[in-house]
Amino acid sequence: MNKLRIAAFGGFRSIPPKAGAAGSDKFAFELYPRIVAKGHSLVAYCRIYPKDNKVEKSTEYEGIKLKYYSTVNKAGFDTLIHSAKATCDVIFNNTADVVHLHSGANSIWAVFLRFAGKKVVVSQFAMDWKRDKWPWYGKLFYLFSNYLTAYFPNHVAFDNVFTKEYFEKKFNKTFNFIPYGSEVKFPPNNKDILNKLGLETGEYYLFVGRFIPDKGIHLLVDAFSKLKTNKKLVLIGGSPNPSEYEAKIKETSDSRIIFPGYVYGDDTNILMINSYTYVQPSIIEGLSPVILTIMGLGCPLICSDIIENKFICKENALTFESGSADDLLKVLELSLTNPEIGREKANEGKHDILERFNWDRITNEYIQLLNSKKDA
């Protein structure tokens, strides 16, 4: 197999992940070091926001070459501007032969890259045009991008079988399915982050992610505020571009709800394995990297019953009706009165998930796709 020269940009912001990180950042963080370890070269284009100008920037991470371009602090436009700069660098400085784009919203750059003789592979995630966080023109751009995604890249890989089915039916084409991996290195046996946040093992529910409407955090806050328990709710994360939605979430008067901000690396996984139960209240979701991590670590899970979540967890999690805070409250109450149910499902789910979603196999599938000469 040929040794590849790869460039990557789009949905992820930085490697390793920083404040504002999302699923695409974790995807890049897990996949790209594995690709480089197999002998291929890769340059990852990271974003610089106005507040980052004085932050020291590494030029390499685990063999990945890092290049930085500045962008604006405006959701949607930050990706557009950054990707335009990265595209120009790939074309005019010939930094790669193969380009891996995150999200179909970046397929517009496949047009220019293909004309420049570059091979382009796009990873398409959830049905982004349905996300409430986007204004009408953002949703319209995503719908337009679907056509570009279907016809201009050499290959498209979906992490979500349901989005894949939608595209195949709409465009009468066959696409690739390559999911995220689930296994993560088990964190150190220490509880420094718990002590820092005033937490005790098994005495808190946990959520990690971006504070945007489609994550359903408002449902979780609403349901938990009515739950009769001394346990806490820890909401890790936020948004790179804080909104009124995030501000409203943080206005809660429930002293049991804690907002520690961003937490990364081992500290995140330590919080996961010491939590009572992890809660993922998504209204819209792709193939959630957080759910894969939680299940790979063997943690009890409550999640909404959207088809993407159920595809991952099968019967190995407690589920509630998506969009219903009342149903979520009932499931939270069930988790308190019958903790053995969550633990049993977590044990069964760990074995299943590590077999179905394996990073080494996924890495090989991506390398084959990036190396393939035949268009999808």
Residue pairs with C-beta under 8 A, 6 or more apart in sequence:
1 367
1 368
1 371
2 371
3 39
3 40
3 41
4 35
4 40
4 41
4 42
4 97
4 98
4 367
4 370
4 371
5 40
5 41
5 95
5 96
5 97
5 98
6 35
6 40
6 41
6 42
6 43
6 96
6 97
6 98
6 99
6 100
6 370
7 42
7 43
7 44
7 45
7 86
7 90
7 95
7 96
7 98
7 99
7 100
8 28
8 32
8 42
8 43
8 44
8 45
8 99
8 100
8 101
8 102
9 44
9 45
9 82
9 83
9 86
9 99
9 101
9 102
9 106
10 24
10 79
10 83
10 100
10 101
10 102
10 103
10 105
10 106
10 123
11 22
11 24
11 25
11 27
11 79
11 102
11 103
11 106
11 123
11 125
12 24
12 25
12 27
12 28
12 29
12 44
12 46
12 102
13 20
13 21
13 22
13 25
13 46
13 47
13 240
14 21
14 25
14 46
14 47
15 25
15 28
15 29
15 32
15 44
15 46
15 61
15 64
15 66
16 29
16 61
16 264
16 265
17 25
17 26
17 29
17 264
18 262
18 264
19 238
19 240
19 262
20 210
20 238
20 239
20 240
20 241
20 262
21 262
21 264
22 209
22 210
23 125
23 180
23 286
23 288
23 289
23 290
24 102
24 103
24 125
26 180
26 289
26 293
27 102
27 123
27 159
27 180
27 289
28 44
28 102
30 180
30 181
30 359
31 359
31 362
31 363
31 366
32 42
32 44
32 64
33 61
33 62
33 63
33 64
34 359
34 360
34 363
35 42
35 363
35 366
35 367
36 42
36 62
36 63
36 64
37 62
37 63
38 363
38 367
40 367
41 65
42 63
42 64
42 65
42 96
43 64
43 65
43 66
43 67
43 95
43 96
44 61
44 64
44 65
44 66
44 67
45 67
45 68
45 69
45 82
45 85
45 86
45 89
46 57
46 66
46 67
46 68
46 69
47 68
47 69
47 70
47 71
47 78
47 82
48 57
48 68
48 69
48 70
48 71
49 70
49 71
49 72
49 73
49 78
49 240
50 70
50 72
50 73
51 73
53 70
57 66
57 68
58 66
59 65
59 66
60 66
67 86
67 89
67 95
69 82
69 85
69 86
69 89
70 82
71 77
71 78
71 79
71 81
71 82
71 85
72 78
72 81
73 240
73 241
74 241
75 133
75 240
75 241
76 134
76 138
76 141
78 240
78 241
79 103
79 105
79 106
83 101
83 106
83 109
84 109
86 109
87 109
87 112
87 113
89 95
90 96
90 99
90 113
90 116
90 118
91 112
91 113
91 116
91 118
96 118
97 118
97 119
98 118
98 119
98 120
98 121
98 370
98 371
99 109
99 110
99 113
99 118
99 119
99 120
99 121
100 121
100 122
100 123
100 366
100 370
101 107
101 109
101 110
101 120
101 121
101 122
101 123
101 153
102 122
102 123
102 125
103 122
103 123
103 124
103 125
103 128
104 122
104 124
104 128
104 142
104 145
104 146
104 148
104 149
104 156
105 128
105 141
105 142
105 145
106 122
106 145
107 122
107 145
107 148
107 149
107 152
107 153
108 145
108 148
110 120
110 122
110 148
110 149
110 152
110 153
111 148
111 152
113 120
114 120
114 152
114 153
114 154
119 154
119 370
120 152
120 153
120 154
120 155
121 153
121 154
121 155
121 156
121 157
121 366
121 369
121 370
122 149
122 153
122 155
122 156
122 157
123 156
123 157
123 158
123 159
123 178
124 149
124 156
124 157
124 158
124 159
124 160
124 163
124 167
125 158
125 159
125 160
125 163
125 286
125 287
126 160
126 163
126 284
126 285
126 286
126 308
127 163
127 166
127 284
128 134
128 142
129 139
129 142
129 143
129 146
130 139
130 214
130 284
131 139
131 212
131 213
131 214
131 284
132 212
132 213
132 214
132 283
132 284
133 212
133 213
133 214
133 243
133 245
134 142
146 167
146 170
147 171
149 156
149 167
150 156
150 167
150 170
150 171
150 173
151 171
153 376
154 372
154 375
154 376
155 176
155 369
155 372
155 375
155 376
156 167
156 175
156 176
156 376
157 175
157 176
157 177
157 178
157 366
157 369
158 164
158 167
158 175
158 176
158 177
158 178
159 177
159 178
159 179
159 180
159 286
159 287
160 286
160 287
160 308
161 177
161 311
162 307
162 308
162 311
163 286
164 175
164 177
167 173
167 175
168 174
168 175
173 376
174 376
175 376
176 365
176 369
176 376
178 362
178 365
178 366
178 369
179 287
179 356
179 357
179 362
180 287
180 289
180 292
180 357
180 362
181 292
181 357
181 358
181 359
181 360
181 362
182 292
182 293
182 295
182 296
182 353
182 354
182 356
182 357
182 358
182 359
183 296
183 354
183 357
183 358
183 359
184 269
184 293
184 296
184 297
186 269
186 273
186 297
187 266
187 267
187 269
187 270
187 273
188 266
188 270
190 270
191 201
191 270
191 274
192 267
193 263
193 267
193 270
193 271
194 200
194 201
194 270
194 271
194 274
197 234
197 258
197 260
199 232
199 234
199 258
199 271
199 274
201 274
202 274
202 275
202 276
203 230
203 231
203 232
203 276
204 231
204 232
204 233
204 234
204 258
204 275
204 276
205 224
205 231
205 232
205 233
205 234
205 275
205 276
205 277
205 278
205 279
205 332
206 233
206 234
206 236
206 271
206 272
206 275
206 277
206 278
206 279
207 217
207 220
207 233
207 234
207 235
207 236
207 237
207 278
207 279
207 280
207 281
208 236
208 237
208 263
208 268
208 271
208 272
208 278
208 290
209 215
209 217
209 236
209 237
209 280
209 290
210 237
210 238
210 239
210 240
211 217
211 235
211 237
211 238
211 239
211 242
211 243
211 245
211 246
211 249
212 239
212 243
212 245
212 246
213 245
213 283
214 282
214 283
214 284
214 285
215 281
215 282
215 283
216 281
216 282
216 283
216 304
216 322
216 323
217 235
217 249
217 281
218 245
218 248
218 249
218 325
219 281
219 283
219 323
219 324
219 325
219 328
220 233
220 235
220 279
220 281
220 325
220 328
221 233
221 235
221 249
221 252
221 254
221 257
222 325
223 325
223 326
223 328
223 329
223 332
224 233
224 254
224 256
224 257
224 332
225 252
225 254
225 257
226 329
227 329
227 332
227 333
227 336
229 256
229 336
230 256
231 256
231 276
231 336
232 256
232 257
232 258
233 254
233 256
233 257
233 258
234 258
234 260
234 271
234 275
235 249
235 257
235 258
235 259
235 260
236 260
236 261
236 262
236 263
236 268
236 271
237 261
237 262
238 246
238 259
238 261
238 262
239 246
250 259
263 271
269 293
269 297
272 278
272 293
272 294
272 297
272 299
273 297
273 298
273 299
275 299
276 300
276 335
276 339
277 299
277 300
277 301
277 302
277 318
277 335
277 342
278 290
278 294
278 299
278 300
278 301
278 302
279 301
279 302
279 303
279 328
279 332
280 288
280 290
280 291
280 294
280 301
280 302
280 303
280 304
280 309
281 303
281 304
281 320
281 328
282 288
282 303
282 304
282 306
282 308
282 309
282 322
283 304
283 306
283 322
283 323
284 306
285 304
285 306
285 308
285 309
286 308
287 308
287 311
287 312
288 308
288 309
288 312
291 301
291 303
291 309
291 312
291 313
291 317
292 312
292 353
292 357
294 301
295 301
295 312
295 313
295 316
295 317
295 346
295 349
295 350
295 352
295 353
296 350
296 353
296 354
296 357
297 350
298 346
298 347
298 349
298 350
299 346
300 317
300 318
300 335
300 339
300 342
300 343
300 345
300 346
301 313
301 316
301 317
301 318
301 342
301 345
301 346
301 349
302 317
302 318
302 319
302 320
302 328
302 331
302 332
302 335
302 342
303 309
303 313
303 317
303 318
303 319
303 320
304 319
304 320
304 321
304 322
304 323
304 328
305 319
305 320
305 321
305 322
306 322
309 317
309 319
310 319
312 353
312 357
313 319
313 349
313 353
314 349
314 352
315 345
316 345
316 346
316 348
316 349
316 352
316 353
317 345
317 349
318 331
318 334
318 335
318 341
318 342
318 345
319 331
320 327
320 328
320 330
320 331
321 327
334 341
335 341
335 342
